Amino acid sequence: MKKARVSKAQKILAEADPSLLDLVDHVLNKGVFIEGEVILGLADVDLVYLRLSALLCAADRLARP
């Protein structure tokens, strides 16, 4: 029988077993910036433009030393 080839990404994901708490801790320590845009239009006329920018991190990361 032939062995199934395992990609490099699958090996990394198989070894990692982070819990949700570890993920939230990492996000709060490092911070995450999310940005997005939505444009709703009809007949090539833009009717609604929505822009979202969000910074998620721990409060002590924003304070200046």
N, C-alpha and C positions, 0 to 999 in steps of 0.2 A: 504494500500500500504506500501511496505517496503522502508525505506530510503536507498539510495545508500551510501555505506561506502566510506568515504573520507580518503585517506592516510595522514599521517603526513606531507609528502613532499608536497602534493597537498594543504594542509592548509597553509603551509609556503609560497608557491608560489602564492597562491591566495591573501594573505595579502600584499605581497611585490609588489610595483609598481615603480621600479626604472626606471628613464629615461636613455637614452644613455649618457647624460651628467654626471649623477651621476656615472654611470659605469666607464666612462673614468676618471673621477676625482679620484675615488677609486683606479683604476689601477695605475695612475700616482703617487698618494701619497704612496701607499704601494709597488708598483713594482711587476713585473711578470717576471719570468725566464722560457723560453721555450727551450726545448732541444729535438732533434729528430735525427734519423738515417734512411738512406735509402740505401739498398744494392741491386744493380741490377746484376743479374747473369744469366748465361746460362749453362746448363748441369753441375751443381754443381761447376761452376767456377765463382768467383766473378769478375765482370768486372768494376763496378763503385761503389764507396763508397762515400756517401755524409753524412756529419755530420753538423747539424745546431744548433747553440746556440745563443740565443737572450735574451737580458735584456731590458725590457721596463719599464722606470720610468722617473720621472721628473729629469732634470739636477741638481737641487739643492740637490737631494738625493744622488748623487754620489760625491759631493764636500765634502772634509774633513773639519771638524770644526776648 
